[in-house]
Amino acid sequence: MNQLITIAKVGGRTGEEILSRISDLQRLDSGNNEESQSIHIACTSIRKWVERHVSTPPVLFYCRYADVWSGGDLFQRMLGDYGSQPFEDSDGIVLAIKLPEDDSLIAHMEHRLRGDLQFDEQRLFLDLMLKATRSWTGLTKGGAILVFRDVVGPTVTDDELLASLETNLRLQEDIQG
């Protein structure tokens, strides 16, 4: 899928409160339309709160990037048992990870990065997750890593990607107005 992935680290009590709310949402999710609407509203409010605070603590790391290829199982394949089960909101997938007191999550991601990853998209995701996890660790303890996945279109093939590098028509059109 062509998707935008947002990774944010929220420190301290605020991060713990967000984890608690997401955990409550997962327990609530039974497929009922009314509950699904409540989950969507809560996920949207968490996303908007993070976006409003991207440049101020307790948001300690924020990154949004395009991944034109990976599927929705990227999080679980790369992170294993760390974090919540990803769950689907109507806007995309949400994953919340409680930062462990020890360095086990960092060690897990470093090990995966040293391993034989099949695709560059996996390496980029893990590298950014590692940066998020490590941010401000000397000053803060605890908190949460939040990952949001928003599908914006179909998968871009290697051939389509390579063809796009050979043209700048869109840029010229955009510049000319």
Residue pairs with C-beta under 8 A, 6 or more apart in sequence:
1 69
1 70
1 71
1 72
1 151
1 153
1 154
1 155
2 66
2 67
2 68
2 69
2 151
2 152
2 153
2 154
2 155
2 156
3 66
3 67
3 68
3 70
3 92
3 149
3 150
3 151
3 152
4 64
4 65
4 66
4 67
4 149
4 150
4 152
5 64
5 65
5 66
5 67
5 125
5 147
5 148
5 149
5 150
6 47
6 50
6 62
6 63
6 64
6 146
6 147
6 148
6 149
6 150
7 61
7 62
7 63
7 64
7 128
7 129
7 132
7 145
7 146
7 147
8 50
8 54
8 59
8 61
8 62
8 63
8 132
8 145
8 146
8 147
9 15
9 59
9 60
9 61
9 62
9 99
9 132
9 133
9 135
9 136
9 143
9 144
9 145
9 146
10 18
10 50
10 58
10 59
10 60
10 143
10 144
10 146
11 57
11 58
11 59
11 60
11 136
11 140
11 142
11 143
12 58
12 140
12 142
12 143
13 58
14 58
14 143
15 58
15 99
15 142
15 143
15 144
16 98
16 142
16 143
16 144
18 46
18 96
18 144
18 146
19 84
19 96
19 98
19 144
21 42
21 46
22 46
22 84
22 94
22 96
23 84
23 96
25 39
25 42
25 43
25 87
26 84
26 85
26 87
28 35
28 38
28 39
29 35
29 36
29 39
29 87
36 90
39 89
40 89
40 90
40 91
43 89
43 91
43 94
44 89
44 91
46 94
46 146
47 91
47 148
50 59
50 62
50 146
53 59
54 62
55 62
58 143
60 135
60 136
60 140
60 143
61 131
61 132
61 135
61 136
63 128
63 131
63 132
65 124
65 128
67 74
67 121
67 124
67 125
68 155
68 156
68 161
69 119
69 121
69 155
69 156
70 119
70 121
70 122
70 125
72 86
72 88
72 93
72 149
74 121
74 122
74 125
74 149
75 83
75 86
75 93
75 95
75 147
75 149
76 86
77 122
78 109
78 112
78 122
78 125
78 126
78 129
79 95
79 97
79 108
79 109
79 129
80 108
82 97
82 100
82 105
82 108
83 95
83 96
83 97
83 98
83 145
84 95
84 96
84 97
86 93
86 94
86 95
86 147
86 149
87 93
87 94
88 94
91 148
91 150
92 148
92 149
92 150
92 151
93 147
93 148
93 149
94 146
94 147
94 148
94 149
95 146
95 147
95 148
95 149
96 144
96 145
96 146
96 147
97 105
97 144
97 145
97 146
97 147
98 142
98 144
99 105
99 133
99 141
99 142
99 143
99 144
99 145
101 141
101 142
105 133
106 130
106 133
106 134
109 126
109 129
109 130
109 133
110 130
112 126
113 123
113 126
113 127
113 130
117 123
117 126
129 145
129 147
132 145
133 145
